[in-house]
Amino acid sequence: MPNSGEDFATKEVRESLQRYVETLAGMESIPPDEAISKLSEMMVRTFRWQNDKSIAVYKSAQQKLLSIPNHTKYFTDKIEEAYESNAERVRTFESQPEWKAAMAKMEQTGEGSKGMFDLLSRMWGDYAEICSVNLGMLGHIPSTDSVRALGNYLQDRDEPDIESHSPGTWSRAAESLTELISDGPMQTWQASYEDVPKWQNWFDEVKAGKRTFRFVGSDVDYTLDGPADAATLKRIQERNLSRPRPNITKKHATPSEAPTGTNQKGPVFHAGLLAAILFCLAALIYFFRCRHIA
């Protein structure tokens, strides 16, 4: 394992960092959507490299992205577009004989979960992966709009006209909030379903104005409308609804703490893994539901 940022920064990394620095310098002339796309790629790669210069580039890209109006909408639009295109295919697929035959087999014999998994994978396509990537990016953007968006994705969708419900977004949203918020209900994401309600309850309190929150690396208290004013802080303190601030400061790993090549897994890796997990979960839920009905 390299002991310094210079050792870790290979020729390719150094060249990429130099290219990113040049791109950042001319970012104002790039259309917003294109700028967000470039900045997102920059942040994902430099976050993984974890040397002194890459961290500086990461933070510069993050600040540039935060300065773009409606930056959160770029990511939520990607999710919603993927949902609408895939949901239409699901509705069409559910009307086909193949689907009805599979459901009949499930109800009659309780078998066919593998076939159900295959059907779900085909029907929802790349939706789970797109959710994972874009919700993951929101976990790198410390804005109140990001918190609001992630909080909204902590809940399942209302899908009255679809039997095969979309893969849930709650786990990835909770994971991103764990990375983004320094004083939330948990400091480390354990990839446990039991932890999701903790974030759901937390967001309910934030929406209701019962608590504030802090971003990683900041000691500013926020509400969903922005920095909390003195009156809000006093009201919450008097009602004793804010939990004590944990004595924990999240930060980037230093170069010597950077992950090795065997465990260096960024958002792209997790996208595929989470997609598989979500589809498996959806298939199992539907399998047991059908058995119960039968």
NORGIKA-V81730 format. One line per field, one symbol per residue. ss: DSSP state (h for helix, s for strand, l for the rest). phi: phi as a letter, one per 30 degrees, with the letter a starting at -180 (. if undefined). burial: b if it has 24 or more other ideal C-beta (glycine too) atoms within 12 Angstrom, else e. A space follows every 10 residues. Layout:
ss: ???
phi: ???
burial: ???
//
This chain:
ss: llllhhhhll hhhhhhhhhh hhhhhlhhhl lhhhhhhhhh hhhhhhhhhl lhhhhhhhhh hhhhhhllll hhhhhhhhhh hhhhhhhhhh hhhhllhhhh hhhhhhhhhl llhhhhhhhh hhhhllhhhh hhhhhhhhll lllhhhhhhh hhllllllll lllllllllh hhhhhhhhhh slllllllll llhhhhhhhh hhhhhhhlll llslslllll lssllssllh hhhhhhhhhl llllllllll llllhhhlll llllllhhhh hhhhhhhhhh hhhhhhhhhh hhhl
phi: .ecbdddddd eddddddddd eddddcdddc eedddddddd dedddddddh bedddddedd ddddddddeh dddedddedd dddddddddd edddddeedd ddddddddci cjdddddddd dddchcdddd dddddddddc cdbddddddd ddddcdddbd cbdcddedcd dddddddddc cdbddacbdc hcedddeddd dededdddic acbbdeibcd dbcdckeddd dddddddddh ccdedddbbd adddedcddd ddbdcceddd eddddddddd ddddddeddd dddd
burial: eeeebeebbe eebeebbeeb eebbeebeee eeeebbbbbb bbbbbbbbbb bbbbbebbbb bbebbbebee bbbbbbebbb ebbeebbebb eebbeeeebe ebbeebeeee ebbebbbebb bbbbbbbbbb bbbbbbbbbb bbbbbbbbbb bbbbeebeee ebbbbbbbbb bbbbbbbbbb bbbbbbeebe eeeebbebbb ebbebbeeeb bbbbbbeeee bbbbeeebee ebeeebeeee ebeeeeeeeb ebeebeebee eeeeebbeeb bebbbebbbb bbbebbbeeb eeee
//
